[in-house]
């Protein structure tokens, strides 16, 4: 039995909170919050702390539902861009529609294998690889990926998680040309369909859907709207018995498989049209184009209605070989999703290839997959048009860029005796400081899986030590928010060379290295606090919710300006390590913020950087350029 996540002491969290605020607020704001904390700790704080301790004694994880509601279920924003990450997997090579159908069938077959392994108790126990190595990790997330779904609500969403035990009526839902089909993966007479049977069923869909007129009600796009609006639309759909059955089939399906039309090569030309690393793949598409296909589908004219964004796992396959995933984040962190998909891909690629003569498609004894028919009232028809316009505007606003930094990767970083994650986090801080001349509240997810039902807490990378080091690294430079010297939006070595900055060697190289070591030590300290259950964010959230439950109102500590600044994450980051040439990205979490996921390989680092075009403060291209400058400077410093 795993230990319970602890409740840190009130004194420890308040002291750490003040330390976190120091580099991101003014001295006057800091002094005011210090006085508020002193009063809080002398009055209501201890009783709220006792309340949380009692909750800890009574529950498996005192923080889990507080965190789940705050992070996901209470968030009214639309899922695409704001919440659901998109993952691009290594492209496949399809020469015929049969190849696509065969690959989709293999994915379904492997998912069924995985499901049966879970039901048989065969999931291997994972253990910590650092800081108390060998400690068992919570595996609950792995059991929530298949057959689960988020449901919209007002004011709070809920989750559908399948009941334990084998489901005899297992099925998947296939989305193709905005039509939806229910494909049973078991036959009533003898259990699971084999590869050939699944391929034949998929070919039926792939042959039929393109010949049908576009559905009058492509209701999938409704799942891309804000949660309260989608909740109202869902209630209206449920009034029709046939619609209610369709929604139940979708929500209980093992997964959704979305057969997409590729986005055109010129898609998102407003941001980047091509990758600086020359990384072009399926059909000439660049990686930013492929990632947007996974994150949101491209808009109402393309594939956004060919989705059900509430579904935990949506596998997306394009006929040009691009494929990947859009996943609803509330049941699981990225690690479980990545390991499942990469494990499945490995098994598919290691299976012996079948020759054309062996592909005997067996369809005659099986009824064709059922196409889901929707009854669309006039009110829903009007909502479909409204949502299409809204979603298209949001998608057009996303400034998204996949950037591969190629001069070095984690092999060089480890040779510098620094953790790659710590190194990259400091690079992100330096990149931000180079652009704006200050640091901002930064979120990095830290796993708390050493504890029962553990998910994540927040590593706050914007430390005073990181600020002092960034200042020293930028000696003589001013903030560079506006780059008049840029001749084009595209990020290239030539454009980077255009940005001339005058530097003065005020600090010695040894002093800069010492400041870096201090910043790295602080980053490591905060990371260890979090993974061992002593992060401040979960504790502050618990105190806030305990205050709300017990007092009916919030203490000044949680309405204070500094609390709002601390929880407005203008830099939202996470490491998504993949063993294959895959990457995962997401949108910013605030209107003027950046999203930055990264995947360090031995000799390169893949970044997925995002911002919003409507913000006059942010630009994914400028941030990529600043990030390159920062990583280059760090190499020069530590070589």
Protein Blocks (a to p, Z undefined) as FASTA:
>chain_A
ZZddddddfklmmmmmmmmmmmmccfklmmmmmmmmmmmmmmmmmmmmmmmmmmmmmpmb
lmlmmmmmmmmmmpmbdfehjlmccddddddddfbfklmmmmmmmmmmmmmmmmmmmmno
paccdddfeehihiacdfklmmmmgopacddddfbdcdddddedjdfkbccdddeehiac
dddfbdfklopadfklmmmmmmmmmmmmmmpccdfblfklmmmmcfklmmmmmmmmmmpm
klmmmmmmmmmpmbdcdddddddfkgoklmcgcdfklpacehhiafklmmmmmmnonpak
lmmmmccfkbmbacdddfkopacddddfklpcfklmmmmmmmmmmmmmmpccddfklmcc
dfklpccdddddddddfklmmmmmmmmmmmmmmmmmpccdddddfkbcfklmmmnopafk
lmmmmmmmmmmmmmnopacdddddddfklbghiabdcddfbbfklmmmmmmmmgoiacdf
bafklmbfbdcfklmmmpccddddfbcfklmmmmmmmmmmmmmmmmmmmmnopafklmmm
mmmmmmmmmnopacfklmgfklmmmmmcfbccdddddfbfcddddddfbfkbccdddddd
fkbccddddddfklckbcfklmmmmmmmmmmmmmmmmZZ
